[in-house]
């Protein structure tokens, strides 16, 4: 809605096309999240992994292709990202158009029961929507304060660098998180608590193992990897190579946090998740305001790590009983 209103307000300033692309990106992201929710509800972890991997790869190569074919303008970057998110939902719709009557049970089932189900979903899901919105403020404020204290150029360099590194984590770790989530929640809802805890522990272990391997590879091939990143981002200054490790660690911690808050999801304590994310956001704001002017953009990278650590540790504190169960079942 904000993007729609914004597009109407800036028509006279010749910014309608750019704002429309932003709206398209938002709608494409919503459609991909909708597809992901359908696959999770159907307990299809292998399909989730494939779909998420394909989207992540498209999210890297499609924007680069448009930039190469059409020119180095950020509107083509946004358009490529929108295409990467909408491609798979459209493909899914094309092959499953005859099955979409399952989305409208209100036409064939009892309306009262349907309203009760919706109210339960709203009570559980609305805090999750708030959580997601607050989490999006973390990179927003990172970029805002870099621009405020320094320049658009440094902001663009930092944003492109972090987005590329975090996209790598999306390819390696996020499919695992998406695949594990429905199985964990299904086992928990079916009163198979030991099974849910076992699946959760395995997902945590797999993410840690992947991260250790990635860090080991990066440690030995850091210069070559940064040279490859510079081929993708030619405007990146070699002096920013010091950001690689902290951004990589911060990206992993936030992916890891998606599994660390699973106990709160199991117990339907989504309101507490929102509060803990707000605390992490406050740490992010304070870190940028206090340390960014003094130490430069490296302070933002370490603030990203600090906010993730605060969120993870606070989740462990409020879910300590379930974290202890991990060791009992091992």
Residue frames relative to the residue before (quaternion, step in Angstrom):
aa qw qx qy qz dx dy dz
X 1.0000 0.0000 0.0000 0.0000 0.00 0.00 0.00
X 0.6380 0.5257 -0.3262 0.4585 3.59 0.99 -0.84
X 0.6665 0.5008 -0.3051 0.4603 3.55 0.97 -0.87
X 0.6294 0.5306 -0.3390 0.4554 3.59 1.02 -0.75
X 0.6659 0.4889 -0.3002 0.4770 3.58 0.88 -0.94
X 0.6425 0.5340 -0.3177 0.4485 3.55 1.00 -0.87
X 0.6555 0.5125 -0.3251 0.4493 3.56 0.96 -0.81
X 0.6486 0.5093 -0.3230 0.4643 3.59 1.04 -0.70
X 0.6791 0.5114 -0.2904 0.4391 3.59 1.07 -0.72
X 0.7717 0.3845 -0.2011 0.4650 3.60 1.04 -0.64
X 0.3181 0.7620 -0.5112 0.2385 3.60 1.21 0.28
X 0.6824 0.4987 -0.2905 0.4485 3.56 0.91 -0.91
X 0.6946 0.4536 -0.2754 0.4857 3.59 1.19 -0.43
X 0.5172 -0.6830 0.3913 0.3360 3.60 1.26 0.41
X 0.5513 0.6123 -0.4053 0.3960 3.60 1.06 0.58
X 0.3419 0.7767 -0.4779 0.2269 3.56 1.24 0.22
X 0.6496 0.5344 -0.3274 0.4304 3.59 0.93 -0.89
X 0.6759 0.4963 -0.2975 0.4564 3.57 0.88 -0.96
X 0.6676 0.4922 -0.3008 0.4706 3.57 0.97 -0.86
X 0.6207 0.5351 -0.3371 0.4634 3.58 1.09 -0.68
X 0.6223 0.5156 -0.3386 0.4819 3.58 1.06 -0.70
X 0.6259 0.5274 -0.3319 0.4689 3.58 1.03 -0.74
X 0.6412 0.5078 -0.3158 0.4809 3.57 1.01 -0.79
X 0.6392 0.5232 -0.3213 0.4632 3.58 1.00 -0.84
X 0.6392 0.5203 -0.3223 0.4656 3.58 1.00 -0.80
X 0.6449 0.5210 -0.3164 0.4610 3.58 0.98 -0.85
X 0.6859 0.4761 -0.2871 0.4695 3.60 0.88 -0.93
X 0.6294 0.5283 -0.3319 0.4632 3.57 1.06 -0.74
X 0.6411 0.5164 -0.3174 0.4708 3.57 1.00 -0.83
X 0.6394 0.5173 -0.3220 0.4689 3.60 0.99 -0.82
X 0.6598 0.5074 -0.3165 0.4550 3.60 0.93 -0.83
X 0.6550 0.4968 -0.3228 0.4690 3.59 1.00 -0.75
X 0.6369 0.5142 -0.3285 0.4712 3.59 1.01 -0.76
X 0.6220 0.5364 -0.3308 0.4648 3.57 1.10 -0.72
X 0.6454 0.5074 -0.3089 0.4802 3.58 0.98 -0.87
X 0.6456 0.5224 -0.3155 0.4592 3.57 0.96 -0.87
X 0.6507 0.5161 -0.3163 0.4584 3.59 0.98 -0.83
X 0.6297 0.5303 -0.3335 0.4593 3.60 1.03 -0.78
X 0.6836 0.4858 -0.2883 0.4621 3.57 0.88 -0.95
X 0.6395 0.5100 -0.3357 0.4671 3.61 1.02 -0.72
X 0.6578 0.5121 -0.3181 0.4514 3.57 0.97 -0.83
X 0.6912 0.4559 -0.2706 0.4911 3.60 1.17 -0.55
X 0.3762 -0.7506 0.4648 0.2813 3.60 1.34 0.06
X 0.3891 0.6947 -0.5000 0.3407 3.56 0.72 1.14
X 0.0914 -0.8608 0.4979 0.0529 3.60 0.53 1.16
X 0.6388 0.5291 -0.3412 0.4424 3.60 0.99 -0.77
X 0.6503 0.5037 -0.3117 0.4755 3.56 1.01 -0.81
X 0.6242 0.5400 -0.3340 0.4553 3.58 1.03 -0.79
X 0.6471 0.5186 -0.3199 0.4582 3.57 0.94 -0.88
X 0.6739 0.4961 -0.2986 0.4589 3.59 0.87 -0.96
X 0.6745 0.5020 -0.2988 0.4514 3.59 0.87 -0.98
X 0.6827 0.4844 -0.2932 0.4618 3.60 0.90 -0.89
X 0.6288 0.5240 -0.3298 0.4705 3.58 1.04 -0.75
X 0.6615 0.5035 -0.3080 0.4627 3.58 0.92 -0.90
X 0.6588 0.5014 -0.3204 0.4604 3.59 0.94 -0.84
X 0.6506 0.5184 -0.3184 0.4546 3.58 0.95 -0.83
X 0.6581 0.4931 -0.3072 0.4789 3.57 0.97 -0.83
X 0.6400 0.5052 -0.3201 0.4824 3.59 1.00 -0.81
X 0.6430 0.5429 -0.3152 0.4388 3.57 1.07 -0.77
X 0.6620 0.4609 -0.3074 0.5049 3.58 1.23 -0.35
X 0.7917 0.3936 -0.1838 0.4296 3.54 0.67 -1.17
X 0.6396 0.5412 -0.3475 0.4210 3.62 0.99 -0.71
X 0.6583 0.4731 -0.3328 0.4817 3.68 0.87 -0.73
X 0.6416 0.5163 -0.3296 0.4616 3.60 0.99 -0.79
X 0.6363 0.5295 -0.3267 0.4561 3.58 1.04 -0.78
X 0.6726 0.4866 -0.2973 0.4718 3.59 0.92 -0.88
X 0.6359 0.5190 -0.3300 0.4662 3.59 1.02 -0.75
X 0.6657 0.5001 -0.2967 0.4676 3.58 1.03 -0.77
X 0.7255 0.4419 -0.2460 0.4667 3.58 0.98 -0.88
X 0.8124 0.3182 -0.1223 0.4731 3.57 0.88 -0.96
X 0.6510 -0.5072 0.3318 0.4569 3.60 1.18 -0.33
X 0.5477 -0.6388 0.4469 0.3037 3.53 -1.25 0.55
X 0.3352 0.7013 -0.5509 0.3039 3.55 0.29 1.33
X 0.5114 -0.6973 0.4024 0.3006 3.54 -0.85 0.96
X 0.5444 0.5983 -0.4256 0.4057 3.62 1.16 -0.27
X 0.6370 0.5040 -0.3300 0.4810 3.59 1.14 -0.58
X 0.5859 0.5548 -0.3605 0.4679 3.56 1.16 -0.56
X 0.6688 0.4871 -0.2900 0.4810 3.59 0.93 -0.92
X 0.6462 0.5230 -0.3176 0.4562 3.57 1.00 -0.83
X 0.6457 0.5175 -0.3154 0.4646 3.57 1.04 -0.77
X 0.6386 0.5130 -0.3222 0.4746 3.57 1.02 -0.77
X 0.6332 0.5246 -0.3308 0.4631 3.57 0.99 -0.83
X 0.6545 0.5182 -0.3091 0.4555 3.57 0.97 -0.85
X 0.6480 0.5282 -0.3215 0.4447 3.57 1.01 -0.79
X 0.6958 0.4649 -0.2789 0.4712 3.59 1.06 -0.67
X 0.7274 0.4490 -0.2547 0.4522 3.60 0.98 -0.75
X 0.5394 0.6712 -0.4018 0.3116 3.61 1.12 -0.58
X 0.7327 0.4408 -0.2513 0.4535 3.58 0.75 -1.03
X 0.6256 0.5075 -0.3660 0.4660 3.67 0.95 -0.62
X 0.6454 0.5075 -0.3297 0.4660 3.61 1.00 -0.75
X 0.6427 0.5140 -0.3179 0.4708 3.57 1.02 -0.80
X 0.6416 0.5188 -0.3114 0.4714 3.56 1.02 -0.84
X 0.6508 0.5171 -0.3107 0.4611 3.58 0.98 -0.86
X 0.6504 0.5403 -0.3205 0.4270 3.57 0.95 -0.88
X 0.7454 0.4000 -0.2177 0.4868 3.59 1.01 -0.82
X 0.7730 0.3207 -0.1720 0.5196 3.61 1.22 -0.26
X 0.2498 0.8150 -0.4981 0.1590 3.58 1.18 0.42
X 0.6743 0.5135 -0.3042 0.4349 3.60 1.06 -0.70
X 0.6676 0.5128 -0.3010 0.4481 3.58 1.23 -0.29
X 0.5347 0.6889 -0.3914 0.2939 3.60 1.18 -0.23
X 0.4506 0.6592 -0.4830 0.3593 3.57 1.18 0.20
X 0.5589 0.6016 -0.4021 0.4050 3.62 1.23 -0.31
X 0.6047 0.5763 -0.3598 0.4156 3.57 1.22 -0.33
X 0.7408 0.3784 -0.2122 0.5128 3.58 1.21 -0.24
X 0.0442 0.8335 -0.5484 0.0501 3.64 0.63 1.05
X 0.5332 0.6419 -0.4110 0.3670 3.58 1.18 -0.37
X 0.6291 0.5523 -0.3360 0.4317 3.58 1.19 -0.51
X 0.8013 0.2908 -0.1308 0.5062 3.56 1.13 -0.61
X 0.7179 0.4088 -0.2477 0.5060 3.62 1.20 -0.30
X 0.7013 -0.4685 0.3400 0.4161 3.51 -1.32 0.20
X 0.4385 -0.7305 0.4578 0.2539 3.57 -0.66 1.08
X 0.6200 0.5530 -0.3548 0.4288 3.57 1.01 -0.71
X 0.6670 0.4878 -0.2999 0.4767 3.58 0.88 -0.91
X 0.6353 0.5371 -0.3301 0.4460 3.54 1.02 -0.80
X 0.6507 0.5048 -0.3189 0.4690 3.59 1.00 -0.79
X 0.6263 0.5284 -0.3449 0.4578 3.59 1.03 -0.70
X 0.6432 0.5151 -0.3187 0.4685 3.56 1.00 -0.84
X 0.6518 0.5181 -0.3124 0.4573 3.57 0.97 -0.87
X 0.6507 0.5153 -0.3269 0.4520 3.59 0.96 -0.82
X 0.6367 0.5115 -0.3268 0.4757 3.59 1.06 -0.72
X 0.6448 0.5153 -0.3156 0.4680 3.56 0.97 -0.85
X 0.6564 0.5135 -0.3171 0.4527 3.56 0.97 -0.85
X 0.6602 0.5177 -0.3115 0.4462 3.59 0.92 -0.88
X 0.7046 0.4269 -0.2553 0.5060 3.56 1.09 -0.71
X 0.7591 0.4457 -0.2149 0.4231 3.56 0.89 -0.97
X 0.5890 0.5974 -0.3898 0.3797 3.61 1.03 -0.62
X 0.6528 0.4774 -0.3391 0.4805 3.67 0.89 -0.73
X 0.6154 0.5378 -0.3556 0.4534 3.60 1.07 -0.64
X 0.6238 0.5227 -0.3374 0.4731 3.58 1.06 -0.70
X 0.6357 0.5107 -0.3203 0.4822 3.58 1.03 -0.79
X 0.6242 0.5429 -0.3279 0.4561 3.56 1.00 -0.86
X 0.6715 0.5001 -0.2938 0.4612 3.56 0.88 -0.97
X 0.6566 0.5136 -0.3114 0.4561 3.58 0.97 -0.85
X 0.6572 0.4982 -0.3096 0.4733 3.59 0.97 -0.83
X 0.6375 0.5345 -0.3340 0.4432 3.59 1.00 -0.79
X 0.6349 0.5299 -0.3299 0.4551 3.59 1.10 -0.64
X 0.5898 0.5815 -0.3667 0.4238 3.59 1.21 -0.41
X 0.5373 0.6415 -0.4059 0.3675 3.62 1.16 -0.47
X 0.7309 0.3737 -0.2655 0.5056 3.66 0.65 -0.91
X 0.5832 0.5825 -0.3801 0.4197 3.59 1.11 -0.59
X 0.7128 0.4396 -0.2647 0.4781 3.59 0.81 -0.97
X 0.5563 0.5790 -0.3952 0.4462 3.60 1.12 -0.54
X 0.7140 0.4458 -0.2508 0.4782 3.54 0.81 -1.02
X 0.6247 0.5549 -0.3427 0.4294 3.57 1.01 -0.79
X 0.7206 0.4454 -0.2659 0.4599 3.59 0.80 -0.95
X 0.5997 0.5305 -0.3705 0.4707 3.60 1.08 -0.57
X 0.6577 0.4872 -0.3079 0.4850 3.57 0.98 -0.82
X 0.6543 0.5332 -0.3153 0.4338 3.59 0.97 -0.84
X 0.7682 0.3708 -0.1958 0.4838 3.58 0.86 -0.95
X 0.7886 0.2620 -0.1356 0.5396 3.59 1.15 -0.54
X 0.6680 -0.4858 0.3680 0.4270 3.62 -0.36 -1.15
X 0.6568 -0.4850 0.3994 0.4170 3.53 -1.36 0.19
X 0.6275 0.5629 -0.3417 0.4154 3.58 0.99 -0.82
X 0.6849 0.4613 -0.2833 0.4877 3.59 0.85 -0.94
X 0.6131 0.5476 -0.3434 0.4543 3.56 1.07 -0.73
X 0.6691 0.5049 -0.2960 0.4580 3.56 0.94 -0.91
X 0.6399 0.5215 -0.3221 0.4635 3.57 1.00 -0.82
X 0.6799 0.4856 -0.2898 0.4668 3.56 0.85 -0.97
X 0.6691 0.5132 -0.3068 0.4414 3.60 0.89 -0.94
X 0.6840 0.4789 -0.2971 0.4632 3.59 0.85 -0.93
X 0.6419 0.5295 -0.3171 0.4550 3.57 1.02 -0.83
X 0.7002 0.4604 -0.2770 0.4702 3.59 0.80 -0.98
X 0.6436 0.5257 -0.3382 0.4416 3.60 0.95 -0.79
X 0.6490 0.5145 -0.3222 0.4585 3.58 1.01 -0.78
X 0.6702 0.4926 -0.3002 0.4671 3.59 0.90 -0.92
X 0.6764 0.4830 -0.2941 0.4719 3.59 0.92 -0.89
X 0.5928 0.5561 -0.3621 0.4564 3.59 1.14 -0.58
X 0.5978 0.5493 -0.3550 0.4635 3.58 1.10 -0.68
X 0.6600 0.4920 -0.3068 0.4777 3.57 0.99 -0.82
X 0.5957 0.5595 -0.3670 0.4443 3.58 1.08 -0.62
X 0.6542 0.5062 -0.3071 0.4706 3.55 1.05 -0.78
X 0.7625 0.4243 -0.2050 0.4434 3.59 0.87 -0.98
X 0.8313 0.2777 -0.0994 0.4712 3.58 0.84 -0.95
X 0.6561 0.5598 -0.3434 0.3718 3.60 0.86 -0.87
X 0.6074 0.5355 -0.3840 0.4437 3.67 0.97 -0.58
X 0.6152 0.5427 -0.3413 0.4589 3.58 1.07 -0.71
X 0.6531 0.5129 -0.3091 0.4634 3.58 0.97 -0.87
X 0.6782 0.4909 -0.2906 0.4632 3.57 0.91 -0.93
X 0.6716 0.4960 -0.3062 0.4574 3.58 0.98 -0.81
X 0.6822 0.4981 -0.2934 0.4477 3.59 1.00 -0.80
X 0.5974 0.6323 -0.3639 0.3331 3.59 0.98 -0.84
X 0.7253 0.4323 -0.3058 0.4400 3.68 0.60 -0.93
X 0.6451 0.5176 -0.3328 0.4531 3.58 1.03 -0.70
X 0.6318 0.5250 -0.3329 0.4631 3.58 0.99 -0.80
X 0.7135 0.4579 -0.2652 0.4592 3.57 0.80 -1.03
X 0.6251 0.5328 -0.3434 0.4555 3.59 1.07 -0.71
X 0.6524 0.5009 -0.3147 0.4737 3.60 0.95 -0.87
X 0.6653 0.5059 -0.3065 0.4555 3.57 0.94 -0.87
X 0.6841 0.4848 -0.2894 0.4618 3.60 0.91 -0.88
X 0.6876 0.4416 -0.2726 0.5078 3.60 1.20 -0.50
X 0.5368 -0.6734 0.3599 0.3590 3.55 1.32 0.46
X 0.4805 0.6067 -0.4740 0.4198 3.57 1.16 0.58
X 0.0710 -0.8611 0.5030 0.0240 3.56 0.55 1.21
X 0.6484 0.5077 -0.3336 0.4589 3.59 0.95 -0.78
X 0.6348 0.5246 -0.3239 0.4658 3.58 1.07 -0.74
X 0.6481 0.5129 -0.3157 0.4660 3.59 0.99 -0.82
X 0.6620 0.4993 -0.3044 0.4688 3.58 0.93 -0.88
X 0.6341 0.5313 -0.3283 0.4560 3.59 1.02 -0.80
X 0.6599 0.4964 -0.3035 0.4753 3.60 0.93 -0.89
X 0.6439 0.5259 -0.3113 0.4603 3.54 0.99 -0.85
X 0.6571 0.5074 -0.3068 0.4655 3.58 0.93 -0.93
X 0.6536 0.5172 -0.3177 0.4521 3.59 0.94 -0.86
X 0.6457 0.5146 -0.3235 0.4622 3.59 0.99 -0.81
X 0.6322 0.5180 -0.3234 0.4769 3.59 1.02 -0.78
X 0.6643 0.5091 -0.3038 0.4552 3.58 0.91 -0.89
X 0.6580 0.5142 -0.3166 0.4499 3.59 0.90 -0.90
X 0.6542 0.5071 -0.3234 0.4586 3.58 0.96 -0.82
X 0.6479 0.5120 -0.3234 0.4620 3.59 0.95 -0.81
X 0.6492 0.5201 -0.3170 0.4556 3.60 0.96 -0.87
X 0.6556 0.5041 -0.3113 0.4683 3.59 0.93 -0.91
X 0.6543 0.5172 -0.3143 0.4534 3.57 0.98 -0.85
X 0.6476 0.5159 -0.3236 0.4580 3.61 0.93 -0.85
X 0.6474 0.5087 -0.3163 0.4712 3.58 0.97 -0.84
X 0.6653 0.5127 -0.3016 0.4512 3.56 0.95 -0.92
X 0.6545 0.5005 -0.3107 0.4739 3.59 0.95 -0.83
X 0.6393 0.5245 -0.3294 0.4558 3.61 0.99 -0.81
X 0.6543 0.4957 -0.3082 0.4807 3.57 0.97 -0.86
X 0.6666 0.5078 -0.3017 0.4547 3.56 0.92 -0.89
X 0.6271 0.5532 -0.3363 0.4331 3.58 1.01 -0.79
X 0.7409 0.4083 -0.2255 0.4833 3.57 0.94 -0.85
X 0.7910 0.2701 -0.1330 0.5326 3.60 1.12 -0.58
X 0.1993 0.8364 -0.4963 0.1202 3.59 1.19 0.50
X 0.6799 0.5000 -0.3017 0.4436 3.60 0.85 -0.94
X 0.6734 0.4860 -0.3018 0.4682 3.59 0.93 -0.86
X 0.6414 0.5194 -0.3282 0.4594 3.56 1.00 -0.80
X 0.6632 0.4903 -0.3151 0.4695 3.58 0.97 -0.81
X 0.6075 0.5375 -0.3523 0.4669 3.60 1.08 -0.65
X 0.6409 0.5118 -0.3194 0.4746 3.58 1.05 -0.76
X 0.6328 0.5231 -0.3264 0.4684 3.58 1.02 -0.79
X 0.6532 0.5153 -0.3134 0.4578 3.59 1.05 -0.75
X 0.5900 0.5413 -0.3741 0.4679 3.59 1.17 -0.44
X 0.6708 0.4741 -0.2844 0.4943 3.57 1.10 -0.77
X 0.7752 0.1860 -0.0790 0.5985 3.58 1.06 -0.87
X 0.1507 -0.8548 0.4878 0.0924 3.63 0.34 1.19
X 0.6513 0.5181 -0.3252 0.4490 3.61 1.15 -0.44
X 0.4921 0.6712 -0.4265 0.3542 3.58 1.28 -0.08
X 0.3671 -0.7393 0.5285 0.1983 3.55 -0.82 1.06
X 0.5195 -0.6562 0.4391 0.3267 3.65 -0.86 0.90
X 0.5894 0.5966 -0.3724 0.3975 3.59 1.13 -0.52
X 0.6363 0.5335 -0.3316 0.4479 3.60 1.26 -0.27
X 0.3597 0.7532 -0.4844 0.2621 3.60 1.23 0.20
X 0.5809 0.6017 -0.3739 0.4010 3.62 1.15 -0.53
X 0.6097 0.5729 -0.3525 0.4193 3.60 1.22 -0.33
X 0.5081 0.7058 -0.4098 0.2751 3.57 1.18 -0.52
X 0.7171 0.4575 -0.2709 0.4505 3.60 0.72 -1.02
X 0.7004 0.4521 -0.3178 0.4517 3.67 0.71 -0.85
X 0.6373 0.5089 -0.3416 0.4672 3.61 1.01 -0.69
X 0.6320 0.5321 -0.3245 0.4606 3.57 1.03 -0.80
X 0.6662 0.4908 -0.2972 0.4765 3.58 0.93 -0.89
X 0.6580 0.5067 -0.3126 0.4611 3.59 0.93 -0.86
X 0.6444 0.5214 -0.3208 0.4582 3.57 1.00 -0.82
X 0.6493 0.5031 -0.3190 0.4728 3.58 0.99 -0.79
X 0.6640 0.5261 -0.3225 0.4222 3.59 0.83 -0.94
X 0.6804 0.4713 -0.3094 0.4682 3.59 0.95 -0.76
X 0.6082 0.5072 -0.3572 0.4951 3.60 1.14 -0.53
X 0.6452 0.5217 -0.3044 0.4679 3.57 1.02 -0.86
X 0.6137 0.5720 -0.3414 0.4239 3.58 1.08 -0.72
X 0.5990 0.5782 -0.3615 0.4198 3.59 1.12 -0.61
X 0.6770 0.4300 -0.2863 0.5242 3.57 1.23 -0.44
X 0.6245 0.5676 -0.3408 0.4143 3.57 1.07 -0.71
X 0.7198 0.4162 -0.2823 0.4786 3.61 1.05 -0.53
X 0.3371 0.7619 -0.4905 0.2558 3.60 1.24 0.25
X 0.6190 0.5406 -0.3772 0.4270 3.68 0.91 -0.67
X 0.6495 0.5005 -0.3304 0.4674 3.59 0.99 -0.72
X 0.6223 0.5182 -0.3395 0.4785 3.58 1.09 -0.66
X 0.6329 0.5392 -0.3348 0.4433 3.59 0.95 -0.85
X 0.7386 0.3953 -0.2092 0.5044 3.57 0.99 -0.88
X 0.4216 -0.7348 0.4324 0.3088 3.58 1.35 0.13
X 0.3957 0.6964 -0.4927 0.3403 3.57 1.02 0.81
X 0.0920 0.8500 -0.5115 0.0854 3.55 0.86 0.99
X 0.5720 0.5794 -0.3831 0.4362 3.59 1.16 -0.48
X 0.6418 0.5098 -0.3156 0.4782 3.58 1.04 -0.79
X 0.5927 0.5614 -0.3598 0.4518 3.59 1.08 -0.67
X 0.6423 0.5189 -0.3211 0.4637 3.57 0.99 -0.83
X 0.6628 0.5096 -0.3090 0.4533 3.58 0.90 -0.90
X 0.6655 0.4961 -0.3051 0.4668 3.59 0.95 -0.84
X 0.6359 0.5064 -0.3330 0.4778 3.59 1.06 -0.67
X 0.6091 0.5382 -0.3474 0.4676 3.59 1.09 -0.65
X 0.6287 0.5219 -0.3289 0.4734 3.59 1.02 -0.78
X 0.6489 0.5069 -0.3145 0.4722 3.59 0.96 -0.86
X 0.6400 0.5221 -0.3239 0.4614 3.59 1.03 -0.78
X 0.6294 0.5276 -0.3326 0.4634 3.60 1.02 -0.78
X 0.6328 0.5117 -0.3268 0.4806 3.59 0.99 -0.79
X 0.6359 0.5325 -0.3242 0.4550 3.56 1.00 -0.81
X 0.6661 0.5021 -0.2988 0.4636 3.58 0.92 -0.91
X 0.6793 0.4920 -0.2981 0.4557 3.59 0.85 -0.96
X 0.6466 0.5313 -0.3222 0.4425 3.56 0.97 -0.83
X 0.6794 0.4781 -0.2905 0.4749 3.57 0.94 -0.85
X 0.6795 0.5007 -0.3006 0.4441 3.58 0.88 -0.91
X 0.7375 0.4329 -0.2378 0.4605 3.59 0.91 -0.92
X 0.8273 0.3104 -0.1263 0.4509 3.57 0.72 -1.07
X 0.5608 0.6336 -0.3951 0.3576 3.62 1.11 -0.55
X 0.6814 0.4746 -0.3270 0.4511 3.67 0.79 -0.81
X 0.7073 0.4831 -0.2633 0.4439 3.58 1.08 -0.69
X 0.8180 0.2690 -0.1048 0.4976 3.59 0.88 -0.95
X 0.5287 -0.6424 0.4180 0.3647 3.62 1.18 -0.18
X 0.7897 -0.3651 0.2193 0.4416 3.56 -1.35 -0.14
X 0.5194 0.6196 -0.4324 0.3991 3.60 1.17 -0.28
X 0.5899 0.5698 -0.3606 0.4443 3.58 1.17 -0.57
X 0.6338 0.5193 -0.3320 0.4674 3.59 1.04 -0.72
X 0.6392 0.5280 -0.3259 0.4543 3.58 1.00 -0.82
X 0.7086 0.4356 -0.2676 0.4864 3.59 0.90 -0.87
X 0.5784 0.5522 -0.3743 0.4695 3.57 1.18 -0.44
X 0.5969 0.5570 -0.3389 0.4675 3.56 1.13 -0.71
X 0.6480 0.5000 -0.2992 0.4905 3.57 1.03 -0.84
X 0.6717 0.5191 -0.3003 0.4350 3.57 0.88 -0.99
X 0.6702 0.4945 -0.3133 0.4562 3.61 0.89 -0.88
X 0.6366 0.5104 -0.3288 0.4755 3.60 1.04 -0.75
X 0.6480 0.5217 -0.3191 0.4539 3.59 0.98 -0.85
X 0.6298 0.5278 -0.3266 0.4671 3.57 1.01 -0.81
X 0.6684 0.4994 -0.3049 0.4593 3.57 0.91 -0.90
X 0.6683 0.5001 -0.3036 0.4595 3.60 0.90 -0.91
X 0.6895 0.4846 -0.2896 0.4538 3.60 0.82 -0.97
X 0.6517 0.5029 -0.3252 0.4654 3.58 0.99 -0.74
X 0.6280 0.5160 -0.3368 0.4753 3.60 1.08 -0.66
X 0.6325 0.5205 -0.3306 0.4687 3.57 1.02 -0.78
X 0.6381 0.5405 -0.3237 0.4426 3.58 0.99 -0.85
X 0.7511 0.3982 -0.2237 0.4767 3.59 0.82 -0.99
X 0.7490 0.3159 -0.2048 0.5452 3.61 1.24 -0.18
X 0.1934 0.8475 -0.4825 0.1070 3.54 1.20 0.52
X 0.6070 0.5716 -0.3639 0.4152 3.61 1.01 -0.70
X 0.6969 0.4517 -0.2773 0.4830 3.58 0.95 -0.84
X 0.6174 0.5213 -0.3591 0.4670 3.59 1.07 -0.58
X 0.6191 0.5261 -0.3448 0.4703 3.60 1.10 -0.59
X 0.6013 0.5744 -0.3517 0.4298 3.58 1.13 -0.63
X 0.5519 0.6089 -0.3971 0.4087 3.58 1.15 -0.55
X 0.7110 0.4543 -0.2573 0.4711 3.56 0.89 -0.96
X 0.6234 0.5437 -0.3465 0.4424 3.59 1.09 -0.60
X 0.7182 0.4365 -0.2411 0.4854 3.57 1.09 -0.76
X 0.5763 0.6076 -0.3804 0.3925 3.59 1.21 -0.26
